[in-house]
Amino acid sequence: MKKTCNIFAFLAVLSVSHFALAKAKIESANIEKEQVAKVDLVKVDKSTRKMYLYAGNELVKRYHIALGSNPKGHKQKMGDKRTPEGRYLLDYTKEDSAFYRAMHISYPNEKDIELARSKGLNPGGQIMIHGQKSGKNINPSIAQKLNWTNGCIALKNHEMDEFLALVEPGTEITIQW
């Protein structure tokens, strides 16, 4: 009977210790998350195919990106395979995308719509930052060396997870050549 009590006492101490350790890990993770500065600006340099995340003036993260097959210049119309240039907002996330996770860019704005209409064109839309095409077996490292989107900005899937953890809807994005 004494051995049974000792075993139960040992298990109780072990359980309390395990709970305390788990709680400490959670609290540590929360502190680390709070210490990561909030990204307030995303900059895209199409000419170098790089995207930069900033918190204030501090560079938080840099990514190599894929663009559309006709990347130089501002998006003029639907189907031109260009990424728009200018200032926009990242306005919502899209989990049910044909691509692995996505965040929408607020293109077209009023200026984009006016420019397209003055030329009798449809400005297009649905420009996003997204991961790789769902269901495709293309090596992501190879895909990122190509310009393969229809005007969106593509990341590797694990980078898209990281991006969405760092960037909230409402964050400004500037895109330039």
C-alpha positions as CSV (number, residue, x, y, z in Angstrom):
1,M,0.0,0.0,0.0
2,K,2.9,2.4,0.9
3,K,4.5,1.7,-2.5
4,T,1.2,2.5,-4.3
5,C,0.9,5.8,-2.4
6,N,4.5,6.7,-3.2
7,I,3.9,5.9,-6.9
8,F,0.7,8.1,-6.9
9,A,2.6,10.9,-5.1
10,F,5.5,10.6,-7.7
11,L,3.0,10.8,-10.6
12,A,1.2,13.8,-9.0
13,V,4.6,15.6,-8.7
14,L,5.5,14.6,-12.2
15,S,2.1,15.9,-13.5
16,V,2.5,19.2,-11.7
17,S,6.1,19.6,-13.0
18,H,5.0,18.8,-16.6
19,F,2.1,21.3,-16.3
20,A,4.5,24.0,-14.9
21,L,7.0,23.3,-17.8
22,A,4.3,23.5,-20.4
23,K,2.9,26.8,-18.9
24,A,6.5,28.2,-18.9
25,K,6.9,27.3,-22.6
26,I,3.6,28.9,-23.5
27,E,4.5,32.1,-21.6
28,S,7.9,32.1,-23.2
29,A,6.4,31.8,-26.7
30,N,4.0,34.6,-26.0
31,I,6.8,36.9,-24.8
32,E,8.8,36.0,-28.0
33,K,5.7,36.7,-30.1
34,E,5.3,40.1,-28.4
35,Q,8.9,40.9,-28.9
36,V,8.7,40.5,-32.7
37,A,8.0,44.0,-34.0
38,K,4.7,44.4,-35.9
39,V,5.3,44.7,-39.6
40,D,3.8,48.0,-40.8
41,L,5.2,48.1,-44.3
42,V,5.8,45.6,-47.1
43,K,8.1,46.8,-50.0
44,V,8.4,45.0,-53.3
45,D,11.2,45.6,-55.7
46,K,10.1,43.9,-58.9
47,S,13.5,44.6,-60.6
48,T,15.4,42.5,-58.1
49,R,12.4,40.1,-57.4
50,K,12.7,40.8,-53.6
51,M,10.1,41.6,-51.0
52,Y,11.0,43.3,-47.7
53,L,9.0,43.4,-44.4
54,Y,9.6,46.4,-42.2
55,A,8.6,47.3,-38.6
56,G,9.3,51.1,-38.5
57,N,12.8,51.4,-40.1
58,E,13.9,47.9,-39.1
59,L,14.1,45.2,-41.7
60,V,12.3,42.2,-40.3
61,K,12.4,39.8,-43.2
62,R,13.4,39.5,-46.9
63,Y,12.0,37.1,-49.5
64,H,12.9,36.1,-53.0
65,I,9.6,36.3,-55.1
66,A,8.2,35.1,-58.3
67,L,6.1,37.5,-60.5
68,G,4.2,37.4,-63.7
69,S,5.9,36.6,-67.0
70,N,5.7,40.2,-68.1
71,P,6.9,41.9,-64.9
72,K,8.3,45.2,-66.1
73,G,5.9,48.2,-65.8
74,H,2.6,48.9,-64.1
75,K,-0.3,46.6,-64.6
76,Q,-2.5,48.1,-67.3
77,K,-5.2,45.5,-68.0
78,M,-6.5,42.1,-67.1
79,G,-4.3,39.4,-68.5
80,D,-1.1,41.5,-69.1
81,K,0.8,39.3,-66.5
82,R,2.1,42.4,-64.7
83,T,2.1,43.2,-61.0
84,P,0.8,46.7,-60.3
85,E,3.1,49.4,-59.1
86,G,2.3,52.0,-56.4
87,R,0.9,52.1,-52.9
88,Y,-1.8,49.7,-51.9
89,L,-3.1,47.9,-48.8
90,L,-3.0,44.2,-48.0
91,D,-6.7,44.1,-47.2
92,Y,-7.6,40.5,-46.4
93,T,-6.4,36.9,-46.3
94,K,-7.7,34.1,-48.4
95,E,-7.4,30.5,-47.1
96,D,-9.5,28.9,-49.9
97,S,-7.3,30.0,-52.7
98,A,-6.3,27.9,-55.8
99,F,-2.8,28.6,-54.4
100,Y,-1.4,27.8,-51.0
101,R,-2.8,30.6,-48.8
102,A,-3.0,34.2,-50.0
103,M,-3.3,37.8,-49.0
104,H,-5.1,40.2,-51.3
105,I,-3.6,43.5,-52.5
106,S,-6.1,46.3,-52.9
107,Y,-5.6,46.7,-56.6
108,P,-7.2,48.3,-58.6
109,N,-7.5,51.7,-56.8
110,E,-9.4,54.6,-58.3
111,K,-6.4,55.8,-60.3
112,D,-5.9,52.4,-61.8
113,I,-9.5,52.2,-62.8
114,E,-9.5,55.6,-64.4
115,L,-6.3,54.8,-66.3
116,A,-7.7,51.6,-67.7
117,R,-11.1,53.1,-68.6
118,S,-9.4,56.0,-70.4
119,K,-7.8,53.4,-72.6
120,G,-11.0,51.3,-72.9
121,L,-9.4,48.5,-70.9
122,N,-10.5,46.3,-67.9
123,P,-7.9,46.9,-65.1
124,G,-8.2,43.3,-63.8
125,G,-8.0,42.5,-60.2
126,Q,-7.5,39.7,-57.7
127,I,-3.8,40.5,-57.3
128,M,-2.4,38.6,-54.3
129,I,0.7,37.5,-52.5
130,H,0.3,33.7,-52.4
131,G,2.1,30.4,-52.1
132,Q,2.6,27.7,-54.7
133,K,-0.2,26.4,-57.0
134,S,-2.2,23.8,-55.1
135,G,-1.9,20.3,-56.4
136,K,1.2,21.0,-58.5
137,N,4.4,19.0,-58.0
138,I,6.8,21.6,-59.1
139,N,9.9,22.0,-56.9
140,P,9.3,25.4,-55.1
141,S,13.0,26.3,-55.4
142,I,12.8,26.0,-59.1
143,A,9.4,27.7,-59.4
144,Q,10.8,30.7,-57.4
145,K,13.5,31.2,-60.1
146,L,10.8,31.7,-62.8
147,N,8.2,34.4,-63.3
148,W,5.0,32.2,-63.5
149,T,2.1,34.1,-61.9
150,N,-0.6,36.1,-63.7
151,G,0.6,39.3,-62.0
152,C,0.6,38.1,-58.4
153,I,3.6,37.9,-56.0
154,A,4.5,34.3,-55.1
155,L,6.4,32.8,-52.2
156,K,7.3,29.3,-51.2
157,N,4.6,27.8,-49.0
158,H,6.5,27.8,-45.8
159,E,7.4,31.5,-46.5
160,M,3.7,32.2,-47.0
161,D,3.0,30.8,-43.5
162,E,5.7,33.0,-42.1
163,F,4.4,36.0,-44.0
164,L,0.9,35.6,-42.7
165,A,2.2,35.2,-39.2
166,L,4.1,38.5,-39.5
167,V,1.7,40.7,-41.6
168,E,-1.8,41.6,-40.7
169,P,-4.6,42.8,-43.0
170,G,-4.5,46.6,-43.3
171,T,-0.7,46.7,-43.8
172,E,0.6,49.1,-46.5
173,I,2.5,47.6,-49.5
174,T,4.5,49.6,-51.9
175,I,5.5,48.0,-55.2
176,Q,8.0,49.4,-57.7
177,W,10.3,48.5,-60.5
